[in-house]
Structure formats: C-alpha cells, structure tokens
Amino acid sequence: MKDLRRAAYKRLLSWKQSPGHKTLEVSGARQVGKTYLVNKFADEQYAHKVYVNLLELSGEIFREIYQDIRKEMKEGKRFQNPVKELLLRYEPDFIDSSDTVVIIDEIQESAEIYNRIREFTRSLESDFIVTGSYLGFVYLDIKRRGGAAGELTFEMPAFATWGQGELDFYTKTVYSGKTYVIEVKAGKNSAKTAMKVLEKGKADYLLIAKGNTYGGRAGRIYTIPVYGISKFKF
C-alpha cells in the first residue's frame, strides 16, 4: 500500500510541475485513501489550500453560495470574476495564486459543480483538484433518470446479485422495456458477473462505465467514460 501511495504522490507532483496543467481529477473506488493523499499533497506542496467536501457541511455551504451568486447574476448583478467571488465568500482568506490549490472532494455529489470545473480553472490562477467515486457519480445519474425524468425504472437499491457475484446496477428503460446491467469499473477491471448475465439472456445490454476509456460498442456491450454517463442514451 505504501508503494502505491508513493507512486500516486509522484504522479500528483508530476502533474503540478507540468507546464499549463489543467484541473486534476482523482477518481476511483471509495475508501482507498484519495482524500488523505490529496490533502497531504496540498499541505506539502502549496502555501494555501481551500477544501470543500460536497458530502459534508462544507459542501452544503459551498453549493448554497454558488446558488446565491447564480441567482444574483440572473437578476442582473455582475461580478468581475464570479468564480473568485464564490471562493471569497466561502473562504474570506482565499488568495488566487499559483501557490493556492482548491480541492473539491466527492465531486459526484453535484453534476452542476462538476460541469463548471473547467470554467473555474480558466477563471483563476489557482490549481484545482477534484476527487470522486465512480460508483457514486453513476448512481446519481441513474437516480435522476428514474425520478421526475421517468426515463428508467429505478428502485432502491438498484444493485443486485447473480450467483456468487454482484452487479452494480440493473435497470429497465420505461419506453422500450429494454434491460441494462451497468457496471462501474476502474482501469482494466473486468465485469465477469455482468457478462454472464448478458450471456444468459437476463439483460438486453451491458453498459460498462470506466475511468480510463475512449468508449465504444461491441454488439450488446457499450463502454463509456464514467463522466459521460449523463449523455448516454438508453
């Protein structure tokens, strides 16, 4: 584990040292030490750090401020730099410089904030690091589509078992009645149980959401980037 953390830390350092680096996304399974590692890196490599956890009170406050500024702008108020205004309201001591890093943890909890990250990066000199759970991000999108959108039949929980294996999500489209097994994977991890379900005819399609892929289709199997789940048409 120490070797893995050391290697991950080196990759973080390489990112910081690369010219013109953009927002860094640190994604993966829960409880693997992402938050600890990123905060350790920030404390050691930057003079200033702003930390937001969208699963905690800090995240609730951050989103409320974001919505306040959004409302004010819709009503006609203009800010020279809305992103800087957001961070100053959240952290009055915020200093926008290359020696400041903004960490937004559990980014999967807000698709709206995630979709604004590139804008945040362009608007400030500070670095941005976002962390999140692949599984959580996909879960929120499926839940949204099963709610008022009425696109998918979605009951809690949506995960299931097959034999001795587990499936991340199993859902059905409302209009076509087609069933999907959805597997969320990191790296080269396989989806053996989901493949068996597909082979046995217990699902019409297999959708694999991965953290490192360009996507594609092979027969009844779709592979997409995790953060592209919201654009996938079931």
C-alpha positions as CSV (number, residue, x, y, z in Angstrom):
1,M,0.0,0.0,0.0
2,K,2.9,2.4,0.8
3,D,4.4,1.8,-2.6
4,L,1.1,2.6,-4.3
5,R,0.7,5.8,-2.3
6,R,4.2,6.8,-3.1
7,A,3.6,6.2,-6.8
8,A,0.4,8.1,-6.7
9,Y,2.1,11.0,-4.9
10,K,4.7,11.1,-7.6
11,R,2.0,11.4,-10.2
12,L,0.5,14.3,-8.3
13,L,3.8,16.0,-8.2
14,S,4.4,15.4,-11.9
15,W,1.0,17.0,-12.7
16,K,1.8,20.1,-10.6
17,Q,5.2,20.5,-12.3
18,S,3.9,20.1,-15.9
19,P,3.5,23.5,-17.7
20,G,0.0,24.6,-18.3
21,H,-1.6,21.8,-16.3
22,K,-5.3,21.7,-16.0
23,T,-7.7,20.5,-13.4
24,L,-6.7,17.2,-11.9
25,E,-9.4,14.6,-11.5
26,V,-8.7,11.9,-8.9
27,S,-11.3,9.2,-9.2
28,G,-11.7,5.6,-8.1
29,A,-13.4,3.4,-5.5
30,R,-14.4,4.7,-2.1
31,Q,-12.2,4.3,1.0
32,V,-8.9,3.9,-0.9
33,G,-7.3,7.0,0.6
34,K,-7.9,9.6,-2.1
35,T,-8.8,12.3,0.3
36,Y,-5.9,11.7,2.6
37,L,-3.4,11.6,-0.2
38,V,-4.7,14.7,-2.0
39,N,-4.8,16.7,1.3
40,K,-1.3,15.6,2.2
41,F,0.0,16.6,-1.2
42,A,-1.8,20.0,-0.9
43,D,-0.4,20.7,2.5
44,E,3.2,19.9,1.5
45,Q,3.3,21.4,-2.0
46,Y,1.2,24.6,-1.7
47,A,1.2,27.7,0.6
48,H,-2.6,27.9,0.6
49,K,-5.4,25.3,0.4
50,V,-9.2,25.6,0.1
51,Y,-11.0,22.3,0.9
52,V,-14.7,21.5,0.1
53,N,-16.3,18.2,0.7
54,L,-19.7,18.0,-1.1
55,L,-20.8,15.2,1.2
56,E,-20.3,17.3,4.3
57,L,-21.5,20.7,5.7
58,S,-18.7,22.5,3.8
59,G,-20.2,21.2,0.6
60,E,-23.7,22.3,1.5
61,I,-22.4,25.8,2.3
62,F,-20.4,25.9,-0.9
63,R,-23.4,25.0,-3.0
64,E,-25.6,27.5,-1.3
65,I,-23.1,30.3,-2.0
66,Y,-22.9,29.1,-5.6
67,Q,-26.7,29.2,-6.0
68,D,-26.8,32.7,-4.3
69,I,-24.3,34.1,-6.8
70,R,-26.2,32.4,-9.7
71,K,-29.5,33.9,-8.6
72,E,-27.9,37.4,-8.2
73,M,-26.4,37.2,-11.7
74,K,-29.8,36.2,-13.2
75,E,-31.3,39.2,-11.5
76,G,-28.8,41.4,-13.3
77,K,-25.8,41.7,-10.9
78,R,-22.4,41.4,-12.5
79,F,-19.1,40.3,-10.9
80,Q,-15.7,40.9,-12.4
81,N,-14.9,37.3,-11.6
82,P,-17.8,35.2,-10.4
83,V,-15.6,32.2,-9.5
84,K,-13.3,34.3,-7.4
85,E,-16.4,35.8,-5.7
86,L,-17.6,32.3,-4.9
87,L,-14.4,31.3,-3.3
88,L,-14.0,34.6,-1.4
89,R,-17.5,34.1,0.1
90,Y,-16.7,30.6,1.0
91,E,-13.2,31.3,2.3
92,P,-12.6,35.0,3.1
93,D,-8.8,34.5,3.2
94,F,-8.7,33.0,-0.3
95,I,-5.7,34.1,-2.3
96,D,-5.8,33.5,-6.0
97,S,-2.3,32.5,-7.0
98,S,-0.3,29.6,-8.4
99,D,0.6,28.6,-4.9
100,T,-3.0,28.0,-4.0
101,V,-4.9,24.8,-4.6
102,V,-8.7,24.3,-4.4
103,I,-9.8,20.7,-3.6
104,I,-13.4,19.7,-4.2
105,D,-14.0,16.3,-2.7
106,E,-16.8,13.9,-3.6
107,I,-17.5,15.9,-6.8
108,Q,-20.0,13.2,-7.9
109,E,-22.5,14.8,-5.5
110,S,-23.1,17.7,-7.8
111,A,-23.1,17.3,-11.5
112,E,-23.7,21.1,-11.8
113,I,-20.5,21.9,-10.0
114,Y,-18.6,19.2,-11.9
115,N,-19.7,20.7,-15.2
116,R,-18.4,24.1,-14.1
117,I,-14.9,22.9,-13.2
118,R,-13.3,23.9,-16.5
119,E,-14.8,27.4,-16.1
120,F,-13.3,27.6,-12.6
121,T,-9.9,26.6,-13.9
122,R,-10.0,29.2,-16.7
123,S,-11.1,32.0,-14.3
124,L,-8.3,31.6,-11.7
125,E,-4.6,31.2,-11.4
126,S,-5.1,28.7,-8.6
127,D,-4.9,24.9,-9.2
128,F,-7.9,22.7,-8.9
129,I,-8.1,19.1,-7.8
130,V,-11.4,17.2,-7.7
131,T,-12.0,13.8,-6.3
132,G,-14.9,11.5,-6.6
133,S,-16.3,8.0,-6.6
134,Y,-17.1,6.5,-10.0
135,L,-19.9,4.4,-8.5
136,G,-21.4,7.4,-6.8
137,F,-21.4,9.5,-9.9
138,V,-23.2,6.8,-12.0
139,Y,-25.6,6.2,-9.2
140,L,-26.7,9.8,-9.0
141,D,-27.3,10.0,-12.8
142,I,-29.4,6.8,-12.8
143,K,-31.4,8.0,-9.8
144,R,-32.1,11.3,-11.6
145,R,-33.3,9.5,-14.7
146,G,-35.6,7.3,-12.6
147,G,-37.1,10.3,-10.8
148,A,-39.1,13.1,-12.4
149,A,-37.5,12.4,-15.8
150,G,-39.2,9.0,-15.9
151,E,-36.7,7.5,-18.3
152,L,-35.7,4.5,-16.3
153,T,-37.4,2.2,-13.8
154,F,-35.2,2.7,-10.7
155,E,-35.9,1.2,-7.3
156,M,-33.7,1.5,-4.3
157,P,-31.3,-0.3,-4.2
158,A,-30.6,-0.8,-7.9
159,F,-27.7,-3.2,-7.4
160,A,-28.2,-6.9,-7.5
161,T,-26.5,-10.3,-7.2
162,W,-26.1,-13.1,-9.7
163,G,-24.9,-16.5,-8.4
164,Q,-21.8,-15.7,-6.3
165,G,-21.2,-12.4,-8.0
166,E,-22.5,-8.8,-7.7
167,L,-23.9,-6.3,-10.2
168,D,-23.5,-2.6,-9.7
169,F,-26.9,-1.6,-11.2
170,Y,-29.7,-3.3,-13.0
171,T,-32.4,-1.2,-14.6
172,K,-35.0,-1.1,-17.4
173,T,-36.0,1.7,-19.8
174,V,-39.5,2.9,-19.4
175,Y,-40.3,3.3,-23.1
176,S,-38.6,0.4,-24.8
177,G,-38.6,-2.0,-21.9
178,K,-35.0,-3.0,-22.5
179,T,-32.9,-4.1,-19.5
180,Y,-29.4,-2.9,-18.8
181,V,-26.7,-4.2,-16.5
182,I,-24.5,-1.3,-15.6
183,E,-21.0,-1.9,-14.3
184,V,-18.7,0.7,-13.0
185,K,-15.0,-0.2,-13.3
186,A,-11.6,1.4,-12.8
187,G,-8.7,0.6,-15.1
188,K,-8.7,-2.8,-16.6
189,N,-11.0,-4.5,-14.1
190,S,-13.4,-6.9,-15.8
191,A,-17.1,-7.3,-15.5
192,K,-17.3,-11.1,-15.3
193,T,-20.7,-11.4,-13.5
194,A,-22.3,-8.9,-15.8
195,M,-21.0,-10.7,-18.8
196,K,-22.6,-13.9,-17.5
197,V,-26.0,-12.2,-17.0
198,L,-25.8,-10.9,-20.6
199,E,-24.9,-14.4,-22.0
200,K,-27.8,-16.0,-20.1
201,G,-30.2,-13.5,-21.7
202,K,-31.1,-11.9,-18.3
203,A,-30.3,-8.5,-19.7
204,D,-30.6,-6.9,-23.1
205,Y,-27.4,-4.8,-22.9
206,L,-24.3,-4.3,-20.8
207,L,-23.1,-0.8,-20.1
208,I,-19.6,-0.5,-18.7
209,A,-18.6,2.8,-17.3
210,K,-14.8,3.1,-16.9
211,G,-12.4,5.7,-15.6
212,N,-9.9,5.3,-18.5
213,T,-11.5,4.7,-21.9
214,Y,-12.5,6.4,-25.1
215,G,-15.6,4.3,-25.3
216,G,-17.1,2.1,-28.0
217,R,-19.6,-0.6,-28.7
218,A,-19.2,-4.3,-29.4
219,G,-22.6,-6.0,-30.1
220,R,-24.7,-5.6,-27.0
221,I,-21.9,-4.2,-24.9
222,Y,-21.3,-0.5,-24.6
223,T,-18.2,1.0,-23.0
224,I,-18.2,4.7,-22.0
225,P,-16.2,7.1,-19.8
226,V,-17.7,7.4,-16.4
227,Y,-18.3,11.1,-16.6
228,G,-20.1,10.6,-19.9
229,I,-22.9,8.6,-18.3
230,S,-25.3,11.7,-18.3
231,K,-25.1,11.8,-22.1
232,F,-25.7,8.1,-22.7
233,K,-29.0,7.4,-24.4
234,F,-30.6,4.2,-23.0
